[in-house]
Amino acid sequence: MADVLLDGKTEQELWIDYKKQKDARIRDALIKQYAPLVKYVAGKVAVGMPSNVEFDDLVGYGVFGLFDAIDKYDPEKQVKFKTYAVTRIRGAIFDELRSIDWVPRSIRQKIKEVEIIISQLEISLGRTPSDLEIADKLNMTIAEFQKLMLKTSGTSILSLNDIWYTGDDNDKVSIVDSIESPQSLNPDTIVEKDEIKRVIVQAIDELPEKEKKVLVLYYYEDLTLKEIGKVLEVTESRISQLHTKAITRLRAKLTNIKKGIM
């Protein structure tokens, strides 16, 4: 990132000036600087989406999130703008996807059924259920279960952005916020934030090894599903299945934990 963006000033100086003056020239310079971030986030969101969801549309939705992030960012809170903006951009994209309701009702119902069954099996077995146990409970073969995981991959990514916790000053937290950028949350909720992070890290750690690796490589190491496939020496579609299963299991685990602490 360039140190000087406008009028010989550093980015930090520009943020301070923009907060005071709301100068359109500074805003334009910041938009230009961070425009590639919108494409990056849109690219991550596009993974597993059906063909009728266009990448360019996702970018368009995300631009509004960037505008919002620039207007609301507070440089005094010691949070990197990039970290803050990613959350806002992704949120804007998913808000728009929800509004156009691109996920068929039947798919929503099916993924919810899978989550409930995994949650019930977690409690009754006292451990993470196997794919076979989940498939049996769904009255499916393993092949049918794997096909379902591919079919619902876009829905699973969207579900990570459901609100899981609301802190002080209506500081909303989604699961993906806690996985990717817990430091972007309101500093006033530091105790609750750390607890959320601990719970999610614990839940991830209890996932089957391959599913855990996919989450770590995707959300922490920032690899694409195609790149993860090369690392684990399996196809991209297999990685998409593992990603969906990991998210579905994670949500089921967190639902159980949430019930236990509320």
N, C-alpha and C positions, 0 to 999 in steps of 0.2 A: 504494500500500500504506500502511495506517495506521501511524503511528509508535508508537502506544501500543496494545497488545493486551490486557493484563491487569494489574490492580493498579497502573496508572500506569507500567508498565515498557515499555521499547522491546523490539523483537523480539530484538535482540542480547543484551540483559540476560536475556530469557526463555530464550534458548538456553543461556546460561551456567548459569542456575539449573536448567534441566531436565537438563543433563548431570550436575550434581552430585546432584540430588534425585530425578529421575525422577517429578516431581509430576504426578499424573493431570490436575489442573486446567490445568497449562501445556500438557500434551499435547493436551487437548481444544481449547484456544485455538488451538494451531498447526494442528490438523486442520481446524478451522473456517476458519482463514485461508487454507489451501492446498487446500481441497476443490475449488474451481473449476479448479485445475490438473489434477486427475484427468480432468475432463470435457474439458478442452482436449486433453490427450494422447490420450484415447480417441477424440476427434473426428478427430485426425490419423491414428490407426491405422485407423479405420473406412473410410478412403478405399480403394476398390477391393476391400473385403471382400465375399464373397458374401452373399446376402440372409439366409442362415441364421445369420449372425453378428450378434447383436443389440448395438446401441450400449449399452444398459443393462448387458448382461453385461460388455462391455469396461470400463465404469466400475466395476462390482463387482470385477473382477480388479485394476484399477488402484488401488483403495482400499488393498488389501493392500501394494502398492508404496509408497504414501504412508506407511502405518504403519511399514514397514521403514525408509524414508528418515528419518523423524523419530527413530526409535530409534538409528540408526547415524550420523547426521550429526555431524560434528565442526566446530564453529564456528571452531576455531583454525586450520583448514587454509586459510583465506582463499578458500574457494570458496562462491559464493552458494548458499543452500539450494535455490532454484528450479532452478538448473542441475543440482544433485545429484539433486533429487527427480524431475525429468523422466526421467533415466536409469533410476532405480529403478522408477518407475511404469510406464514403457514395458516394462521388463524383466519385470515381474510379469504384464503383459497378455500378452506373447508367450510366457512360460513356460506360462501356462494354455492359450493357443491350441495350443501344441505338445502339451500333455498330452491335449487332446481330439481331436487329430489331424484337424482339419477339412479339411485339404488332401488331395484324392484322390491316391493313389499315382501314377496315370497322369500327373497334372499335374506332380507333383514330378519324375518321370522326364523329362518333356518339357522343362521349364525347365533341368534339368541338362544335357540334350543340347544345348540352345541355347547355354548357357554354354561347354561344351566346344568347340563348333564356332566360336564367336566367338574363343575363346582360340587355337585352331589357326590361324584365319585371320589373327589379329593377328600371329602369329609368321611365317607363310608370306608374308604380304603386306608386313609391316613397317609397317603403318598400320592405322587403324580401318576395318574392312570396312563396306561399304554394306549397306543393307537387302536389296537385290537379291542381293548375293553371299551373304548369310546365308541368304536364302530358297532360293536355288539349291542350296546345300549341304544344306539340309533337305528338298530335293525338294518345295518348296512354291511357290505363287504369292505375289506380294506381298500380295494380299488375304488369303490364308490365314495368312501370317506376322503381319499386323496383327491379325487376329482372335485368334491365339494370344496376342499381347501383351496384349490386353484380358482374355482368359480367365485369364491367369496374374498379373494385377496384384496380387492379394492375396498371392500366394506371393512375389513379388519384394520386397514391403515386409517380409514376415517374414524373408526371407533376409538383409536388411541387419542383422538382429540376431544372425546367426551370429557366433560368436567368431572373430576374425581374428588376435588376438595375446594372449598372456598374459605379463604383466610380473612384477615382483617382488611377493612376497606374494600370488601368484595374482590379480593385478590384471588382470581380463579386459577386453578391449577389443573391441567390435564395430565394424563399419564405420560404422554410424549414430552411435555415440558420438563417433567421430573427426570426422565431418562436422559434427554439431550442437554438441557441447560437449566439445571436447578438454581444456578446463581442469578438467573434473570427474575426470580420471584421477589416479591416485596421484602426488603430486609427486616421489616418490622415483624415478620412471621418466621424469624430464623429458627426458633425451636420446632415449630410445626413443619417447616420446610425440611429440616434435617431428618425429622421422623418419617416424613413422606419418602424422602430419598432412601433412608435405611430400609423401609418396608419394601420398596420397589426393587432395590438391589438384592434383598433377601429372596423376593419372589422370583427374580431372574435367575438367581443362583440355584434355585430348586428345579429349574426347567431341565428337560433332557439335554444332554451335552451338545448335540448338533444344533438344536434350536437355540440354545444359549449362545453358541458361537455365532450363529446368524445375526442375532440381535446385537451382540457386541461389535461384530464387524460392520454392521449396517449403521448403527447409531453412534458408536464410539470411534470406530476407525474410518467411518465415512466411505465405505466401499459400496459400489452398486451391487445389485443382485447378480449381475453377470460376472463381476469381479470376484464375488464371494464364491460363485460356482466354480471358478478356476482354482481358488484356494482350497476348497473342499473336494474338488474333483468330481463334481456332479453337475447336472444340467441346470440351466437358469430356472426352468419350470419347477424342478425339485426344490431349489432354494426358495422360490415363491411359496411353495407348499409349506416348507419348514417355517418360513417367516409368518405365514398366516396362522399356523398351529401355535407358534410361540406366543403370538399376540393374543390369540383366543385363550390359551392356557393362562397367560399372565393376567388377563382381565378376570378370569374365573377365580384365580388365586386372590387377587386384590379385592374382589367382591366378598369373598369369605373373610378376609382379614378385616375389611371395613365393617362387616356385620359384627365381628368380634370386638371391635374397639368402640363401636357407637353405643 
